[in-house]
Amino acid sequence: MGTPVGTHTLGRGSVDVTALALGAAGIAGLYSPVPEEQALATVDAAWDAGIRYFDTAPHYGIGHSERRLGAALRGRPRAEYTVSTKVGRRLEPTDAGGDDLANGFAVPATHRRVWDFSADGVRRTLDASLERLGLDRVDVVYLHDPDDHGEEAFRDGYPALEKLRSEGVVGAIGAGMNQAEMLTRFVRDTDVDVVLCAGRYTLLDQGALTDLLPAARERGTSVVIGGAFNSGLLADPKPGARYNYRAAPTELLDRALALKAAADRHGTTLRAAALAFCAAHPAVAAVLVGARSPHEVRDCAAQFTADVPASLWHELRETGLLSAEAPVPSEEPS
């Protein structure tokens, strides 16, 4: 199979990503256990679907995601895929026992996370990630969730990444967060190639549309959109569905159900509409989807390439379910 809707180059650099990317938190046992064989098969299914951009982090399953992703990619031609990982949380061994479910992952608590955006911490964290991945380089490194560590991230973490880029250790640098405000500051005040914005540009939340996406477009900075389904609510809206990693509030569930009903009326799916919406903004280089099984990957790839009728976007705007300012497929923002 071919790559999903081509590739894009991040920022002004030379790192290419496929328009659909696989987020590897799910294969690390997000919310519930994922057997090793299933994790590897999930990455294989992504490869078969044409996905060549894979995102991971030490935080995901306290190292399980990186180890499993590295194992699944071993033997693949290194020049044919792009890997991003993250810095800001160092992993330290612990013998406390128990599991990591308090942090969202059904894995043994063999390590603890230590916030560290220092220059030394960035280098040490990246070195450990490379060892777990079994790679001699990664293509993209993001500062991961510096929300409460902004001063250290801008003062020490970002310059450390800039130095790694200038040395050719990594091809592109950026920041990944679940908010748009600080990412906008990274775009405006630094020379990042890309930012990863999770959950703030979806059919339910267009917070990134106000400042982040216009700033990125103006500066030539790429945006990778994560959380297109807002933790699951836009994939399958029903009581108990998650929004931002927690049970969805009633009003958001009702809105998601209204979006689904509209998609049904126009002969498409809410999943296809959610992915198409995220990909439509010209600042967006890739849409990152999480999956924990080959079936989920194949479904996401099929939905990503499905046609979404223009009549759906018209109805969503007419009914107030979608901002009139948000670009939709085949339409440039004003």
C-alpha positions in Angstrom: 0.0 0.0 0.0 1.1 3.6 -0.6 1.8 6.2 2.0 -1.3 7.9 3.4 -1.9 11.0 1.3 1.8 11.7 0.8 4.4 13.2 3.0 5.3 16.6 4.4 8.6 18.2 5.4 8.8 19.5 9.0 9.4 23.2 9.2 12.3 24.5 7.1 14.3 21.3 7.7 14.8 18.0 6.0 12.7 15.6 8.1 9.8 14.1 6.3 6.7 12.6 7.9 3.7 10.8 6.5 0.4 12.7 6.8 -0.9 9.9 9.0 1.3 8.9 11.9 1.2 6.2 14.7 1.4 7.3 18.3 3.0 4.4 20.3 1.4 5.1 23.7 -1.3 2.5 23.1 1.1 -0.4 22.5 2.7 0.4 25.9 -0.5 -0.7 27.7 -2.4 2.6 27.9 -5.3 1.9 30.3 -5.1 -1.9 30.0 -2.4 -4.5 29.1 -1.3 -5.1 25.6 0.5 -8.3 24.9 4.0 -8.0 23.3 2.9 -9.9 20.1 -0.1 -7.6 19.7 2.1 -4.5 20.1 4.5 -5.7 17.4 1.6 -6.7 15.1 0.2 -3.2 15.5 3.3 -1.5 14.3 3.5 -4.0 11.4 -0.1 -3.2 10.4 0.9 0.5 10.4 3.8 -0.2 8.1 1.6 -2.2 5.8 -0.9 0.7 5.7 1.9 3.0 4.5 2.6 4.8 7.8 6.2 5.8 8.2 6.1 8.3 11.0 6.1 6.8 14.6 6.0 8.8 17.8 7.0 7.6 21.2 8.2 8.8 24.6 9.9 7.5 27.8 6.7 8.4 29.6 4.6 5.9 27.7 4.6 2.7 29.7 7.9 3.9 31.5 10.0 2.8 28.5 7.8 -0.1 27.2 6.7 2.0 24.2 10.2 2.8 23.0 11.4 -0.8 23.5 8.4 -2.3 21.6 8.5 0.3 18.8 12.3 -0.3 18.4 11.8 -4.1 18.3 9.0 -3.8 15.7 11.0 -1.5 13.4 14.2 -3.6 13.7 15.1 -4.9 10.3 13.2 -2.1 8.5 15.3 0.2 6.3 16.2 3.1 8.6 16.1 5.6 5.8 12.4 4.8 5.1 10.8 5.8 8.4 10.8 8.7 10.9 10.8 8.4 14.7 10.2 11.0 17.3 10.6 10.7 21.0 10.5 13.2 23.9 12.6 14.6 26.7 11.6 16.1 30.0 10.9 13.0 32.1 13.9 10.9 33.0 13.3 7.3 34.1 15.0 6.1 37.2 14.8 2.4 38.4 12.7 1.7 41.5 11.9 -1.4 43.5 8.7 0.0 44.9 6.7 -2.7 43.1 3.1 -2.5 41.9 1.9 -1.1 38.6 1.9 2.2 36.7 -1.9 2.5 36.4 -1.8 5.7 38.4 0.0 7.2 35.4 -2.3 5.5 32.9 -0.2 2.4 32.0 -0.9 -1.2 32.8 2.8 -2.2 33.2 4.9 -3.1 36.2 6.3 0.0 38.0 9.9 -0.8 37.4 10.9 2.9 37.0 9.8 6.3 38.3 9.6 9.5 36.3 11.7 12.5 37.3 11.0 15.9 35.7 14.2 17.2 34.2 14.5 19.8 31.4 18.1 20.6 32.2 20.7 20.4 29.4 22.3 17.3 31.1 18.8 15.8 31.6 18.0 16.2 27.9 21.2 14.5 26.8 20.8 11.6 29.4 17.1 11.1 28.5 17.8 11.0 24.8 20.7 8.6 25.3 18.5 6.2 27.3 15.8 6.5 24.7 18.2 5.5 21.9 19.3 2.5 23.9 15.7 1.3 24.4 14.8 1.9 20.8 18.0 0.2 19.6 18.7 3.1 17.3 21.7 5.3 16.8 19.6 8.4 16.1 16.0 9.7 16.2 14.7 12.2 13.7 12.6 14.4 16.0 12.9 15.3 19.7 10.1 17.1 21.5 10.2 18.8 25.0 7.4 16.8 26.6 4.7 18.5 28.7 6.7 21.4 30.1 3.5 23.1 31.4 4.8 23.5 35.0 8.4 23.7 34.0 8.3 26.5 31.4 11.3 28.5 32.8 13.6 25.5 32.8 12.4 24.3 29.4 13.0 27.7 27.7 16.2 28.5 29.5 17.9 25.1 29.4 15.9 22.4 27.6 15.3 24.2 24.3 18.9 25.4 23.9 20.1 21.8 24.5 17.8 20.6 21.7 19.0 23.4 19.5 22.6 22.3 20.1 21.7 18.7 19.3 20.2 19.8 16.0 23.2 21.9 15.1 25.5 18.9 15.8 23.4 16.8 13.5 22.4 14.4 16.3 18.7 15.0 15.6 17.0 16.4 12.5 14.2 18.4 14.0 13.2 19.7 17.4 10.0 20.9 19.0 7.6 20.7 21.9 4.6 18.5 22.6 1.8 19.5 24.9 -1.9 19.2 25.6 -2.3 23.0 25.4 -1.9 25.6 22.7 -0.8 28.7 24.7 2.8 27.6 25.6 3.2 26.0 22.2 2.4 29.3 20.6 5.2 30.8 22.7 7.6 28.2 21.4 6.6 29.0 17.8 7.0 32.7 18.2 10.0 32.9 20.5 12.2 30.0 19.4 13.4 28.3 16.2 11.5 25.0 16.7 10.8 23.0 13.5 7.5 21.5 14.8 5.1 21.4 17.7 2.9 18.5 18.7 -0.5 19.8 19.8 -2.7 17.1 21.5 -6.4 17.5 21.8 -6.6 21.3 21.1 -7.5 21.1 17.5 -10.4 18.7 17.0 -14.1 18.7 16.1 -14.8 19.3 19.8 -12.0 21.8 20.7 -10.5 24.4 18.3 -8.5 26.2 20.9 -5.4 26.1 18.6 -7.1 28.0 15.9 -6.9 31.3 17.7 -3.2 31.8 18.0 -1.1 28.6 17.5 -2.0 27.6 14.0 -1.9 31.1 12.5 1.5 31.7 14.2 2.8 28.4 12.9 1.7 29.2 9.4 3.3 32.7 9.6 6.6 31.3 10.9 6.8 28.3 8.7 6.6 25.9 11.7 5.0 22.6 11.2 2.2 21.3 13.5 1.5 17.7 14.3 -2.0 17.1 15.7 -2.4 14.5 18.3 -5.6 13.5 20.1 -7.8 13.8 17.0 -10.4 11.7 18.8 -10.0 13.5 22.2 -9.0 10.3 24.0 -11.8 8.3 22.3 -14.9 10.4 22.5 -14.8 11.2 18.8 -14.0 7.6 17.9 -17.0 6.1 19.6 -19.3 8.5 21.5 -21.2 6.7 24.2 -21.6 6.9 28.0 -18.2 6.2 29.7 -16.2 7.3 26.6 -13.1 9.3 27.6 -12.3 12.9 26.8 -8.9 14.2 27.7 -8.1 10.9 29.4 -11.2 11.1 31.7 -14.8 10.2 31.5 -16.5 12.7 29.1 -18.8 15.3 30.6 -22.4 15.0 29.6 -22.5 18.2 27.5 -19.5 17.0 25.4 -20.9 13.6 25.0 -24.1 15.2 23.7 -22.1 17.3 21.2 -20.1 14.3 20.0 -23.4 12.4 19.5 -24.8 15.3 17.5 -21.6 15.3 15.3 -21.9 11.5 14.8 -25.6 11.8 13.8 -24.6 14.5 11.2 -21.8 12.3 9.8 -24.3 9.4 9.5 -26.8 11.6 7.7 -24.1 12.4 5.1 -23.0 8.8 4.5 -19.6 9.0 6.3 -18.3 8.3 9.8 -17.4 10.6 12.7 -13.9 9.0 12.7 -13.3 10.0 9.1 -14.6 13.5 9.7 -12.5 13.9 12.8 -9.3 13.0 11.0 -10.1 15.0 7.9 -10.8 18.1 9.9 -7.4 17.9 11.7 -5.5 17.4 8.5 -7.3 20.2 6.6 -5.4 23.1 8.2 -2.4 24.1 6.0 -0.1 24.4 9.0 -0.7 20.7 9.9 2.0 18.3 8.6 0.7 15.1 10.2 -2.2 13.7 12.2 -1.0 11.3 15.0 -3.4 8.5 15.9 -3.0 6.1 18.8 -3.7 2.4 18.3 -3.3 -0.7 20.3 -4.2 -3.4 17.8 -3.8 -4.1 14.0 -7.6 -3.6 13.6 -7.5 -0.1 15.1 -4.6 0.8 12.8 -6.3 -0.5 9.7 -9.5 1.3 10.6 -7.7 4.6 11.1 -5.9 4.3 7.8 -9.2 3.6 6.0 -11.0 6.4 7.7 -8.1 8.8 7.0 -8.3 8.2 3.3 -12.2 8.1 3.1 -14.1 10.8 1.3 -16.0 13.2 3.6 -18.8 15.1 1.7 -18.6 18.8 1.6 -22.3 18.8 2.6 -21.3 17.6 6.1 -19.0 20.6 6.7 -21.8 22.9 5.5 -24.3 21.4 8.0 -21.9 21.5 10.9 -21.3 25.2 10.3 -24.9 26.0 9.8 -25.9 24.3 13.0 -23.0 25.8 15.1 -21.3 22.5 15.6 -18.2 23.8 13.9 -16.6 27.2 13.9 -17.0 29.1 10.6 -13.3 30.2 10.9 -12.0 26.6 10.9 -10.8 25.5 7.5 -12.2 22.2 6.1 -10.8 20.0 3.4 -10.2 21.7 0.0 -10.6 25.1 1.6 -7.9 27.6 2.7 -8.3 29.6 5.9 -9.2 33.2 5.5 
